[in-house]
Amino acid sequence: MLIEYKKLFKNKNFYLSGFALVLIVVIAVLIGVTEHYEEYRLTERIYNQHYEKHIVEDVLIFVSPHKQWLGFSNNFASQLYYLIFPLLISIALADSIFRERKSGYQHFIFMRMDRRKYYTTKFATTFPTAFFMFVLPLCLGVILVNLFTDHWDYTSYATSYKGLVNGTIYLPDTIFQGDIRSLFSDLLSISPYLYTVVFYIIGGLFASVYVCMGLAFSMFIKNYYLLIFTPQIIYTSIWFLAVKEPALAPFFFISPSPGVVGVSLSIIVSEFLLQILFTLVIYFIGIRKHADVL
């Protein structure tokens, strides 16, 4: 696996992909932080005109900077990240086998390494690398939002959120009822960090599956550009096919945003298992297809 990572770090597409992901995160953070301060000032001004200071303070707790972390925020850059991540990560990883087969380097490898080990190593390298390429820029986004807003402790929000869910906190209107999550709500009442990490992990796992799908299809597809776009096409196609049942589309449940009605843990787990099974089947068929390669 060490050799695979050495080849990865020499691949200029790896850095191009990473740069694109980080750039989108930075844009999303800048937009999000600006929106946070605007919302905070507007909320403070409006509620100060009609309510006592302690009520205003309770309300302002819900105008929390964590709502500008990627996945929480609905700004276009945050949405864009969750829309095109399969394509951006595939640029770095999905064509690994394709390039080595086309260049003839694969013949050289098979003279020195068992083909089963070769394909196992490829998959075992691609899966975690795709996971971290998806998750690490998002974690950078959390750090940047916290730095720009100078806000790191979200204990007060978690406490107030728990009161909102239990109906033990008084708010002058119902505008913040939209904060209540149907999935993993207990985690949010402990800490936004914990809640967000769970969704970033879920997103990372799905990112790994889609990129590995590209790796599997690379043993059948002969056009480079079609190969790179294949994970994105599959990801987007599921979205369109699930138009009547949007809860089945990963786009709506891999981020910390409220998503759509009907999303459940069973749907997330089932869809992940089905997609990883599909990926492995295609991968093994591809290995057998190229069994005659020296």
CORCORJO-V743188 format. One record per residue. RES is the residue in one small letter. SS is DSSP state (H for helix, E for strand, C for the rest). PHI is phi in whole degrees, 0 to 359 (NA if undefined). PSI is psi in degrees with one decimal (999 if undefined). Layout:
RES;SS;PHI;PSI, RES;SS;PHI;PSI
This chain:
m;C;NA;-29.5, l;H;299;-39.1, i;H;296;-39.2, e;H;296;-39.0, y;H;289;-33.7, k;H;297;-42.1, k;H;294;-37.0, l;H;297;-44.0, f;H;288;-12.9, k;C;265;-4.2, n;C;272;117.1, k;H;296;-27.2, n;H;295;-27.4, f;H;297;-43.0, y;H;285;-35.0, l;H;297;-44.8, s;H;297;-47.6, g;H;299;-41.2, f;H;297;-43.1, a;H;297;-42.7, l;H;297;-45.9, v;H;293;-38.0, l;H;299;-44.6, i;H;298;-40.3, v;H;297;-45.5, v;H;298;-43.8, i;H;299;-43.9, a;H;298;-39.4, v;H;294;-45.6, l;H;298;-43.0, i;H;295;-44.2, g;H;296;-43.9, v;H;295;-41.0, t;H;299;-45.4, e;H;296;-36.3, h;H;298;-48.7, y;H;295;-37.4, e;H;295;-44.3, e;H;295;-39.6, y;H;296;-47.9, r;H;295;-40.7, l;H;294;-44.0, t;H;296;-43.6, e;H;298;-44.3, r;H;294;-44.2, i;H;294;-47.3, y;H;285;-27.8, n;H;296;-24.4, q;C;284;-19.7, h;C;233;-14.6, y;C;228;162.0, e;C;289;163.6, k;H;300;-42.3, h;H;293;-31.4, i;H;288;-40.9, v;H;299;-41.8, e;H;297;-39.4, d;H;296;-40.1, v;H;293;-43.5, l;H;294;-22.8, i;H;300;-33.0, f;C;280;-11.0, v;C;269;67.4, s;C;268;140.9, p;H;300;-26.2, h;H;296;-18.0, k;H;289;-5.5, q;H;257;2.6, w;C;295;148.9, l;C;299;136.4, g;C;101;-40.7, f;C;283;-46.6, s;C;289;147.9, n;C;255;13.1, n;C;292;160.1, f;H;297;-33.9, a;H;290;-39.2, s;H;296;-43.8, q;H;295;-37.2, l;H;297;-40.1, y;H;302;-47.0, y;H;285;-14.8, l;H;274;-40.3, i;H;244;12.7, f;H;302;-34.9, p;H;300;-39.3, l;H;292;-47.6, l;H;296;-39.8, i;H;284;-32.5, s;H;296;-30.9, i;H;304;-34.7, a;H;272;-29.0, l;H;237;-32.8, a;C;290;-19.7, d;C;260;14.9, s;H;302;-53.3, i;H;292;-40.8, f;H;304;-49.3, r;H;296;-43.1, e;H;289;-31.7, r;H;288;-43.1, k;H;290;-34.1, s;H;280;-13.4, g;C;89;-3.7, y;H;295;-26.8, q;H;298;-36.4, h;H;300;-42.4, f;H;296;-41.2, i;H;296;-42.4, f;H;292;-16.9, m;C;280;-14.9, r;C;243;-15.4, m;C;221;144.0, d;C;296;133.9, r;H;299;-34.6, r;H;297;-42.0, k;H;294;-38.3, y;H;301;-51.9, y;H;290;-34.5, t;H;295;-42.9, t;H;295;-40.6, k;H;301;-48.5, f;H;293;-43.4, a;H;292;-23.2, t;H;275;-43.3, t;H;294;-42.8, f;H;300;-56.2, p;H;291;-30.6, t;H;294;-43.1, a;H;298;-38.6, f;H;302;-50.3, f;H;286;-29.5, m;H;294;-30.4, f;H;282;-44.7, v;H;280;-42.7, l;H;299;-43.1, p;H;299;-34.7, l;H;294;-40.1, c;H;295;-37.9, l;H;300;-39.6, g;H;299;-40.2, v;H;298;-46.1, i;H;297;-43.3, l;H;294;-42.9, v;H;299;-44.4, n;H;296;-38.4, l;H;294;-46.9, f;H;290;-26.5, t;H;260;-5.9, d;C;53;46.6, h;C;225;117.6, w;C;236;-26.5, d;C;262;114.8, y;C;249;25.2, t;H;298;-42.2, s;H;295;-36.9, y;H;294;-45.5, a;H;301;-41.2, t;H;295;-44.8, s;H;292;-36.3, y;H;297;-42.0, k;H;299;-40.2, g;H;294;-35.6, l;H;296;-44.0, v;H;295;-42.1, n;H;276;-8.1, g;C;74;25.3, t;C;257;2.6, i;C;243;139.2, y;C;267;125.4, l;C;235;141.9, p;C;292;-15.4, d;C;211;-177.2, t;C;257;16.3, i;H;299;-30.8, f;H;268;6.2, q;H;297;-24.4, g;H;293;-13.6, d;H;289;-23.2, i;C;291;126.7, r;C;259;143.0, s;C;273;-20.0, l;C;242;126.7, f;C;61;30.7, s;H;299;-35.5, d;H;298;-33.6, l;H;292;-38.7, l;H;293;-30.8, s;H;285;-13.0, i;H;270;-49.4, s;C;189;135.2, p;H;301;-30.1, y;H;299;-48.9, l;H;297;-45.2, y;H;300;-44.9, t;H;290;-40.4, v;H;302;-41.9, v;H;301;-44.6, f;H;288;-34.4, y;H;295;-36.6, i;H;294;-43.9, i;H;300;-46.0, g;H;299;-41.0, g;H;296;-38.4, l;H;294;-41.7, f;H;291;-36.5, a;H;300;-42.5, s;H;298;-41.7, v;H;297;-45.8, y;H;294;-40.1, v;H;292;-38.2, c;H;292;-28.0, m;H;299;-43.9, g;H;299;-41.3, l;H;299;-41.6, a;H;293;-45.3, f;H;289;-15.8, s;C;295;-16.4, m;C;273;-0.2, f;C;239;-33.2, i;C;273;133.4, k;C;256;-10.0, n;C;260;124.3, y;H;301;-47.5, y;H;291;-38.1, l;H;297;-38.9, l;H;299;-48.0, i;H;297;-34.6, f;H;275;-12.6, t;H;303;-49.6, p;H;301;-38.3, q;H;293;-39.9, i;H;297;-43.2, i;H;295;-46.2, y;H;301;-46.8, t;H;289;-36.2, s;H;297;-39.4, i;H;299;-38.8, w;H;301;-48.5, f;H;291;-38.7, l;H;292;-26.2, a;C;264;25.1, v;C;300;-32.0, k;C;274;-18.6, e;C;227;70.8, p;H;300;-20.2, a;H;296;-15.4, l;H;271;-9.6, a;C;272;121.4, p;H;306;-30.9, f;H;307;-31.3, f;H;268;-2.5, f;C;225;5.6, i;C;264;-1.2, s;C;245;162.2, p;C;288;-5.8, s;C;295;161.9, p;C;303;-25.5, g;C;73;-145.9, v;C;237;164.4, v;C;295;136.7, g;C;104;-10.6, v;C;293;134.4, s;C;218;164.3, l;H;297;-35.8, s;H;296;-37.5, i;H;295;-44.6, i;H;299;-49.8, v;H;296;-45.6, s;H;298;-44.5, e;H;292;-37.2, f;H;297;-46.7, l;H;296;-40.0, l;H;295;-40.4, q;H;287;-37.8, i;H;290;-35.3, l;H;295;-45.0, f;H;301;-43.5, t;H;297;-45.1, l;H;295;-38.7, v;H;297;-47.8, i;H;299;-38.7, y;H;295;-46.2, f;H;293;-36.3, i;H;297;-41.1, g;H;296;-38.6, i;H;297;-43.9, r;H;293;-34.6, k;H;298;-34.9, h;C;256;24.7, a;C;294;-19.8, d;C;272;-1.3, v;C;290;128.9, l;C;293;999
